[in-house]
Amino acid sequence: MNRNPLIALFVTVCASFLLAACQVAPKAENRASFKVETEAAQKWFSSNVKTFDKQLDTSGGYIIFPSIGQAGVGFFGGTFGRGAVFNANGSQVGWAALGSGSVGLQLGAQGYKMAMILEDDATMRRFKNGKWTGDVSATAVAATEGGAAAAPFTDGVVVYFGDQAGLMAGVSVALANIRYRNLDDIE
């Protein structure tokens, strides 16, 4: 049987993204380390985006994704990451999972952290109810530049990504590809 190695690699990448994407929350035994990673990511954004904390203070809530992976081979690729969802007071209220597939010529992989700030309570309700639509471009944050300025809200959301490692460029977030689970709904 003669198989194309790119097809085999694509199937492996897709299967790993699909298996990981089945659960919104990390496994129970991984939640303590996930919390530490989330706190570190939030501190990183606080240190590198000049008005990050001010935007959080006036927001309806926010989501911190401490690690998102994106990979593409040939004409197929995907993105997956888990995040912690916080209300305006900074208390965790749930979990989020970002997952998407892509088609088009691509090759490479990257990892990054991402913060999404929800402008108001109405945006938080739309997110929790799965009513988000549209795409939002993320603002890159480079620590070596001494701190990024605040990005404007688009459709009630502002997105920052940073600490990028890898060989792909550009991040656009399809809001409909982010799922939410309440803390009380997780075992």
Accessible surface in RSA format (square Angstrom, percent):
REM  Atomic radii and reference values for relative SASA: ProtOr
REM  Chains: A
REM  Algorithm: Lee & Richards
REM  Probe-radius: 1.40
REM  Slices: 20
REM RES _ NUM      All-atoms   Total-Side   Main-Chain    Non-polar    All polar
REM                ABS   REL    ABS   REL    ABS   REL    ABS   REL    ABS   REL
RES MET A   1   206.30 106.8 118.74  78.6  87.57 208.5 123.95 105.4  82.35 109.1
RES ASN A   2   156.09 107.6 117.76 113.8  38.34  92.3  39.71  95.6 116.38 112.5
RES ARG A   3   168.79  70.9 147.55  75.2  21.23  50.6  54.93  75.1 113.86  69.0
RES ASN A   4    74.63  51.5  61.94  59.9  12.69  30.5  20.13  48.4  54.50  52.7
RES PRO A   5   104.67  76.3  94.50  86.1  10.17  37.0 100.85  83.3   3.82  23.7
RES LEU A   6    95.93  53.4  94.41  67.5   1.52   3.8  94.76  66.6   1.17   3.1
RES ILE A   7   108.49  61.7 107.04  79.7   1.45   3.5 108.47  78.1   0.02   0.1
RES ALA A   8    50.72  46.6  42.04  64.9   8.68  19.7  49.28  69.4   1.43   3.8
RES LEU A   9    82.86  46.1  79.05  56.6   3.80   9.6  82.27  57.8   0.59   1.6
RES PHE A  10    50.92  25.5  50.46  31.3   0.46   1.2  50.92  30.9   0.00   0.0
RES VAL A  11    86.21  56.7  84.12  76.2   2.09   5.0  85.60  74.4   0.61   1.6
RES THR A  12    86.93  61.8  81.59  82.7   5.34  12.7  61.39  82.5  25.53  38.6
RES VAL A  13    27.49  18.1  25.91  23.5   1.58   3.8  27.49  23.9   0.00   0.0
RES CYS A  14    35.86  27.1  33.24  37.1   2.62   6.2  18.05  45.7  17.81  19.2
RES ALA A  15    43.40  39.9  38.56  59.5   4.85  11.0  42.97  60.5   0.43   1.1
RES SER A  16    61.71  52.1  52.37  69.9   9.33  21.5  44.71  95.2  17.00  23.8
RES PHE A  17    40.99  20.5  39.68  24.6   1.31   3.4  40.88  24.8   0.11   0.3
RES LEU A  18   124.45  69.3 122.31  87.5   2.14   5.4 122.42  86.0   2.03   5.5
RES LEU A  19   137.55  76.6 122.94  88.0  14.61  36.7 123.26  86.6  14.29  38.5
RES ALA A  20    35.23  32.4  26.61  41.1   8.62  19.6  34.67  48.8   0.56   1.5
RES ALA A  21    23.36  21.5  21.28  32.8   2.07   4.7  21.58  30.4   1.78   4.7
RES CYS A  22    93.43  70.7  63.61  70.9  29.82  70.1  31.44  79.7  61.99  66.8
RES GLN A  23    97.44  54.5  93.93  68.6   3.51   8.4  34.86  74.2  62.59  47.5
RES VAL A  24     7.49   4.9   4.45   4.0   3.03   7.3   4.45   3.9   3.03   8.2
RES ALA A  25     4.96   4.6   2.81   4.3   2.15   4.9   2.81   4.0   2.15   5.7
RES PRO A  26     7.57   5.5   6.25   5.7   1.33   4.8   7.24   6.0   0.33   2.1
RES LYS A  27   119.94  58.5 113.92  69.9   6.03  14.3  62.10  55.9  57.84  61.6
RES ALA A  28    68.31  62.8  49.17  75.9  19.15  43.6  49.94  70.3  18.37  48.7
RES GLU A  29   135.79  78.0  98.93  74.8  36.86  87.8  65.41 126.5  70.38  57.5
RES ASN A  30    69.99  48.3  69.21  66.9   0.78   1.9  13.82  33.3  56.17  54.3
RES ARG A  31    59.12  24.8  56.86  29.0   2.25   5.4  27.86  38.1  31.25  18.9
RES ALA A  32    78.22  71.9  66.50 102.6  11.72  26.7  74.01 104.2   4.21  11.2
RES SER A  33    62.82  53.1  55.94  74.7   6.88  15.8  46.47  99.0  16.35  22.9
RES PHE A  34    23.62  11.8  22.63  14.0   1.00   2.6  23.62  14.3   0.00   0.0
RES LYS A  35   126.27  61.6 122.81  75.4   3.45   8.2  69.07  62.2  57.20  60.9
RES VAL A  36    98.02  64.5  96.96  87.8   1.07   2.6  96.96  84.2   1.07   2.9
RES GLU A  37    85.47  49.1  79.54  60.2   5.92  14.1  34.93  67.6  50.53  41.3
RES THR A  38     2.86   2.0   2.86   2.9   0.00   0.0   2.81   3.8   0.05   0.1
RES GLU A  39    81.14  46.6  77.98  59.0   3.16   7.5  34.64  67.0  46.50  38.0
RES ALA A  40    57.94  53.3  48.18  74.3   9.76  22.2  52.75  74.3   5.19  13.8
RES ALA A  41     2.10   1.9   1.16   1.8   0.94   2.1   1.59   2.2   0.51   1.4
RES GLN A  42    42.31  23.7  42.31  30.9   0.00   0.0   8.24  17.5  34.07  25.8
RES LYS A  43   145.59  71.0 143.40  88.0   2.19   5.2  90.67  81.6  54.93  58.5
RES TRP A  44    47.07  18.9  41.17  19.9   5.90  13.9  35.61  19.0  11.46  18.6
RES PHE A  45     0.00   0.0   0.00   0.0   0.00   0.0   0.00   0.0   0.00   0.0
RES SER A  46    37.38  31.6  20.04  26.7  17.34  39.9  15.36  32.7  22.02  30.8
RES SER A  47    92.95  78.5  54.90  73.3  38.05  87.6  34.03  72.5  58.92  82.5
RES ASN A  48    15.19  10.5  15.07  14.6   0.12   0.3   0.12   0.3  15.07  14.6
RES VAL A  49     1.24   0.8   0.00   0.0   1.24   3.0   0.21   0.2   1.03   2.8
RES LYS A  50   152.26  74.3 112.87  69.3  39.39  93.8  69.42  62.5  82.84  88.2
RES THR A  51    47.28  33.6  45.93  46.6   1.35   3.2  47.28  63.5   0.00   0.0
RES PHE A  52     0.31   0.2   0.09   0.1   0.22   0.6   0.09   0.1   0.22   0.6
RES ASP A  53    72.90  51.1  70.73  70.4   2.17   5.1  31.86  75.0  41.04  40.9
RES LYS A  54   143.45  70.0 138.42  84.9   5.03  12.0  83.92  75.5  59.53  63.4
RES GLN A  55    20.40  11.4  18.56  13.6   1.84   4.4  14.28  30.4   6.12   4.6
RES LEU A  56    13.01   7.2  11.96   8.6   1.05   2.6  12.18   8.6   0.83   2.2
RES ASP A  57   116.45  81.6  86.33  85.9  30.12  71.2  25.76  60.6  90.69  90.4
RES THR A  58   104.46  74.3  76.33  77.4  28.14  67.1  66.41  89.2  38.05  57.5
RES SER A  59    10.04   8.5   0.00   0.0  10.04  23.1   1.45   3.1   8.59  12.0
RES GLY A  60     4.75   5.9   0.00   N/A   4.75   5.9   1.23   3.4   3.51   7.9
RES GLY A  61     0.00   0.0   0.00   N/A   0.00   0.0   0.00   0.0   0.00   0.0
RES TYR A  62    11.23   5.2  11.23   6.4   0.00   0.0   3.66   2.7   7.57   9.3
RES ILE A  63     0.00   0.0   0.00   0.0   0.00   0.0   0.00   0.0   0.00   0.0
RES ILE A  64     0.05   0.0   0.05   0.0   0.00   0.0   0.05   0.0   0.00   0.0
RES PHE A  65     0.00   0.0   0.00   0.0   0.00   0.0   0.00   0.0   0.00   0.0
RES PRO A  66    15.57  11.3   2.67   2.4  12.90  46.9   2.67   2.2  12.90  80.2
RES SER A  67    73.83  62.4  63.23  84.4  10.60  24.4  29.55  62.9  44.29  62.0
RES ILE A  68     0.44   0.2   0.00   0.0   0.44   1.1   0.05   0.0   0.39   1.1
RES GLY A  69    30.39  37.5   0.00   N/A  30.39  37.5  26.34  72.3   4.05   9.1
RES GLN A  70    38.76  21.7  36.12  26.4   2.64   6.3   2.13   4.5  36.64  27.8
RES ALA A  71    20.54  18.9  20.02  30.9   0.52   1.2  20.02  28.2   0.52   1.4
RES GLY A  72     0.82   1.0   0.00   N/A   0.82   1.0   0.48   1.3   0.35   0.8
RES VAL A  73    20.22  13.3  17.53  15.9   2.69   6.5  17.53  15.2   2.69   7.3
RES GLY A  74    20.65  25.5   0.00   N/A  20.65  25.5  18.34  50.3   2.32   5.2
RES PHE A  75   120.54  60.3 118.83  73.6   1.71   4.4 118.83  72.0   1.71   4.9
RES PHE A  76    84.40  42.2  82.92  51.4   1.48   3.8  82.92  50.3   1.48   4.2
RES GLY A  77     7.70   9.5   0.00   N/A   7.70   9.5   2.48   6.8   5.22  11.7
RES GLY A  78     6.39   7.9   0.00   N/A   6.39   7.9   5.43  14.9   0.96   2.1
RES THR A  79    15.07  10.7  13.72  13.9   1.34   3.2   4.98   6.7  10.09  15.3
RES PHE A  80    22.40  11.2  17.92  11.1   4.48  11.7  17.92  10.9   4.48  12.8
RES GLY A  81     2.69   3.3   0.00   N/A   2.69   3.3   2.69   7.4   0.00   0.0
RES ARG A  82    50.46  21.2  47.12  24.0   3.34   8.0   5.01   6.9  45.45  27.5
RES GLY A  83     0.00   0.0   0.00   N/A   0.00   0.0   0.00   0.0   0.00   0.0
RES ALA A  84     2.57   2.4   2.57   4.0   0.00   0.0   2.57   3.6   0.00   0.0
RES VAL A  85     0.00   0.0   0.00   0.0   0.00   0.0   0.00   0.0   0.00   0.0
RES PHE A  86    25.40  12.7  25.40  15.7   0.00   0.0  25.40  15.4   0.00   0.0
RES ASN A  87    41.32  28.5  41.32  39.9   0.00   0.0  16.71  40.2  24.61  23.8
RES ALA A  88    45.08  41.5  28.12  43.4  16.97  38.6  28.12  39.6  16.97  44.9
RES ASN A  89   135.88  93.7  99.17  95.8  36.70  88.4  25.75  62.0 110.13 106.4
RES GLY A  90    34.68  42.8   0.00   N/A  34.68  42.8  14.18  38.9  20.50  45.9
RES SER A  91    61.34  51.8  54.37  72.6   6.97  16.1  29.30  62.4  32.04  44.9
RES GLN A  92    52.86  29.6  34.13  24.9  18.73  44.6  11.63  24.8  41.23  31.3
RES VAL A  93    29.38  19.3  25.16  22.8   4.22  10.2  28.54  24.8   0.84   2.3
RES GLY A  94     0.00   0.0   0.00   N/A   0.00   0.0   0.00   0.0   0.00   0.0
RES TRP A  95    13.45   5.4  13.45   6.5   0.00   0.0  12.33   6.6   1.12   1.8
RES ALA A  96     0.00   0.0   0.00   0.0   0.00   0.0   0.00   0.0   0.00   0.0
RES ALA A  97     0.76   0.7   0.26   0.4   0.50   1.1   0.32   0.4   0.45   1.2
RES LEU A  98     9.81   5.5   9.81   7.0   0.00   0.0   9.81   6.9   0.00   0.0
RES GLY A  99    24.31  30.0   0.00   N/A  24.31  30.0  14.05  38.5  10.26  23.0
RES SER A 100    45.01  38.0  26.59  35.5  18.42  42.4  21.42  45.6  23.59  33.1
RES GLY A 101    65.16  80.4   0.00   N/A  65.16  80.4  29.68  81.4  35.48  79.5
RES SER A 102    51.77  43.7  41.86  55.9   9.91  22.8  42.61  90.7   9.16  12.8
RES VAL A 103   124.03  81.6  91.17  82.5  32.86  79.2  91.17  79.2  32.86  89.1
RES GLY A 104    28.51  35.2   0.00   N/A  28.51  35.2  28.51  78.2   0.00   0.0
RES LEU A 105   150.14  83.6 117.88  84.3  32.25  81.1 117.88  82.8  32.25  86.8
RES GLN A 106    30.65  17.1  20.30  14.8  10.35  24.6  20.20  43.0  10.45   7.9
RES LEU A 107   143.47  79.9 121.34  86.8  22.13  55.6 121.34  85.2  22.13  59.6
RES GLY A 108    17.43  21.5   0.00   N/A  17.43  21.5  14.24  39.1   3.20   7.2
RES ALA A 109    54.23  49.9  49.32  76.1   4.91  11.2  49.50  69.7   4.73  12.5
RES GLN A 110     8.54   4.8   0.01   0.0   8.53  20.3   4.90  10.4   3.64   2.8
RES GLY A 111    27.59  34.0   0.00   N/A  27.59  34.0  23.91  65.6   3.68   8.2
RES TYR A 112    12.90   6.0   5.95   3.4   6.95  18.1   4.82   3.6   8.08  10.0
RES LYS A 113    28.50  13.9  27.49  16.9   1.00   2.4   6.89   6.2  21.61  23.0
RES MET A 114     0.34   0.2   0.34   0.2   0.00   0.0   0.07   0.1   0.27   0.4
RES ALA A 115     0.23   0.2   0.23   0.4   0.00   0.0   0.23   0.3   0.00   0.0
RES MET A 116     0.02   0.0   0.00   0.0   0.02   0.0   0.00   0.0   0.02   0.0
RES ILE A 117     0.07   0.0   0.07   0.1   0.00   0.0   0.07   0.1   0.00   0.0
RES LEU A 118     0.00   0.0   0.00   0.0   0.00   0.0   0.00   0.0   0.00   0.0
RES GLU A 119    71.56  41.1  65.78  49.8   5.79  13.8  13.80  26.7  57.77  47.2
RES ASP A 120    64.06  44.9  60.50  60.2   3.56   8.4  31.20  73.4  32.86  32.8
RES ASP A 121    89.70  62.8  86.25  85.8   3.45   8.2  21.90  51.5  67.80  67.6
RES ALA A 122    41.29  38.0  38.19  58.9   3.10   7.1  38.68  54.5   2.61   6.9
RES THR A 123     2.39   1.7   2.39   2.4   0.00   0.0   0.00   0.0   2.39   3.6
RES MET A 124    11.47   5.9  11.47   7.6   0.00   0.0  11.47   9.8   0.00   0.0
RES ARG A 125   138.23  58.0 137.55  70.1   0.67   1.6  63.12  86.3  75.11  45.5
RES ARG A 126    92.79  39.0  91.70  46.7   1.08   2.6  46.08  63.0  46.71  28.3
RES PHE A 127     3.65   1.8   1.07   0.7   2.58   6.7   1.32   0.8   2.33   6.7
RES LYS A 128    79.27  38.7  59.54  36.5  19.73  47.0  23.75  21.4  55.52  59.1
RES ASN A 129    97.41  67.2  73.61  71.1  23.80  57.3  15.30  36.8  82.11  79.4
RES GLY A 130    61.62  76.0   0.00   N/A  61.62  76.0  32.37  88.8  29.25  65.5
RES LYS A 131   138.70  67.7 123.42  75.7  15.29  36.4  71.90  64.7  66.80  71.2
RES TRP A 132    13.38   5.4   7.41   3.6   5.97  14.0   8.70   4.6   4.68   7.6
RES THR A 133   104.04  74.0  96.65  98.0   7.39  17.6  64.52  86.7  39.52  59.7
RES GLY A 134    40.00  49.3   0.00   N/A  40.00  49.3  30.03  82.4   9.97  22.3
RES ASP A 135    94.84  66.4  73.44  73.1  21.39  50.6  20.55  48.4  74.28  74.1
RES VAL A 136     4.17   2.7   3.33   3.0   0.84   2.0   4.17   3.6   0.00   0.0
RES SER A 137    88.79  75.0  70.43  94.0  18.37  42.3  36.47  77.7  52.32  73.3
RES ALA A 138    17.42  16.0   0.00   0.0  17.42  39.6   0.37   0.5  17.05  45.2
RES THR A 139    48.28  34.3  43.18  43.8   5.11  12.2  32.92  44.2  15.36  23.2
RES ALA A 140    65.67  60.4  48.40  74.7  17.28  39.3  48.40  68.2  17.28  45.8
RES VAL A 141     6.36   4.2   0.00   0.0   6.36  15.3   0.43   0.4   5.93  16.1
RES ALA A 142    40.47  37.2  30.79  47.5   9.68  22.0  37.06  52.2   3.41   9.0
RES ALA A 143    50.65  46.6  32.45  50.1  18.20  41.4  32.61  45.9  18.04  47.8
RES THR A 144   137.46  97.8  99.07 100.4  38.39  91.5  89.74 120.5  47.72  72.1
RES GLU A 145   141.31  81.1 107.36  81.2  33.95  80.8  42.45  82.1  98.86  80.7
RES GLY A 146    63.27  78.0   0.00   N/A  63.27  78.0  39.42 108.2  23.85  53.4
RES GLY A 147    12.68  15.6   0.00   N/A  12.68  15.6   1.92   5.3  10.76  24.1
RES ALA A 148    21.48  19.7  11.68  18.0   9.79  22.3  21.03  29.6   0.44   1.2
RES ALA A 149    70.38  64.7  58.94  91.0  11.44  26.0  59.75  84.1  10.63  28.2
RES ALA A 150    47.33  43.5  23.70  36.6  23.63  53.8  23.70  33.4  23.63  62.6
RES ALA A 151    10.86  10.0   4.13   6.4   6.73  15.3   8.24  11.6   2.62   6.9
RES PRO A 152   111.28  81.1  95.61  87.2  15.67  57.0 106.06  87.6   5.22  32.4
RES PHE A 153    66.06  33.1  39.21  24.3  26.86  69.9  39.28  23.8  26.78  76.7
RES THR A 154    67.16  47.8  62.86  63.7   4.30  10.2  43.22  58.1  23.94  36.2
RES ASP A 155    89.55  62.7  65.40  65.1  24.15  57.1  24.04  56.6  65.51  65.3
RES GLY A 156    10.69  13.2   0.00   N/A  10.69  13.2   3.99  10.9   6.71  15.0
RES VAL A 157     0.21   0.1   0.04   0.0   0.17   0.4   0.04   0.0   0.17   0.5
RES VAL A 158     3.05   2.0   1.80   1.6   1.25   3.0   3.05   2.6   0.00   0.0
RES VAL A 159     1.80   1.2   0.00   0.0   1.80   4.3   0.00   0.0   1.80   4.9
RES TYR A 160     0.00   0.0   0.00   0.0   0.00   0.0   0.00   0.0   0.00   0.0
RES PHE A 161    13.17   6.6  13.11   8.1   0.06   0.2  13.11   7.9   0.06   0.2
RES GLY A 162     1.59   2.0   0.00   N/A   1.59   2.0   1.59   4.4   0.00   0.0
RES ASP A 163    83.52  58.5  64.12  63.8  19.40  45.9   9.58  22.5  73.94  73.7
RES GLN A 164    79.48  44.4  47.45  34.7  32.03  76.3  19.24  41.0  60.24  45.7
RES ALA A 165    69.26  63.7  59.32  91.5   9.94  22.6  66.21  93.2   3.05   8.1
RES GLY A 166    49.60  61.2   0.00   N/A  49.60  61.2  18.08  49.6  31.52  70.6
RES LEU A 167   158.87  88.5 128.00  91.6  30.86  77.6 134.61  94.5  24.26  65.3
RES MET A 168    28.07  14.5  20.57  13.6   7.51  17.9  25.39  21.6   2.68   3.6
RES ALA A 169    98.35  90.4  67.75 104.6  30.60  69.6  68.51  96.5  29.84  79.1
RES GLY A 170    50.91  62.8   0.00   N/A  50.91  62.8  38.95 106.9  11.96  26.8
RES VAL A 171    16.15  10.6   2.69   2.4  13.46  32.4   5.29   4.6  10.86  29.5
RES SER A 172    76.02  64.2  46.78  62.4  29.24  67.4  37.45  79.7  38.57  54.0
RES VAL A 173     5.50   3.6   2.72   2.5   2.78   6.7   5.50   4.8   0.00   0.0
RES ALA A 174    32.30  29.7  25.98  40.1   6.32  14.4  25.98  36.6   6.32  16.7
RES LEU A 175     2.44   1.4   2.03   1.5   0.42   1.0   2.03   1.4   0.42   1.1
RES ALA A 176    73.06  67.2  44.84  69.2  28.22  64.2  49.29  69.4  23.77  63.0
RES ASN A 177    54.19  37.4  45.56  44.0   8.63  20.8   7.34  17.7  46.85  45.3
RES ILE A 178    11.66   6.6   0.00   0.0  11.66  28.1   0.00   0.0  11.66  31.6
RES ARG A 179   106.72  44.8 102.18  52.1   4.54  10.8  65.44  89.4  41.29  25.0
RES TYR A 180    36.94  17.2  14.32   8.1  22.63  58.9  14.31  10.8  22.63  27.9
RES ARG A 181    97.94  41.1  96.07  49.0   1.88   4.5  26.35  36.0  71.60  43.4
RES ASN A 182    52.78  36.4  51.71  50.0   1.08   2.6   6.42  15.5  46.36  44.8
RES LEU A 183    65.86  36.7  55.85  40.0  10.01  25.2  55.85  39.2  10.01  26.9
RES ASP A 184   132.66  92.9  98.25  97.8  34.40  81.3  33.64  79.2  99.02  98.8
RES ASP A 185    86.09  60.3  65.61  65.3  20.48  48.4  16.78  39.5  69.31  69.1
RES ILE A 186    35.92  20.4  15.08  11.2  20.84  50.2  17.57  12.7  18.35  49.8
RES GLU A 187   188.36 108.1 146.73 111.0  41.63  99.1  96.56 186.8  91.80  74.9
END  Absolute sums over single chains surface
CHAIN  1 A     9987.9       7785.7       2202.3       5834.5       4153.4
END  Absolute sums over all chains
TOTAL          9987.9       7785.7       2202.3       5834.5       4153.4
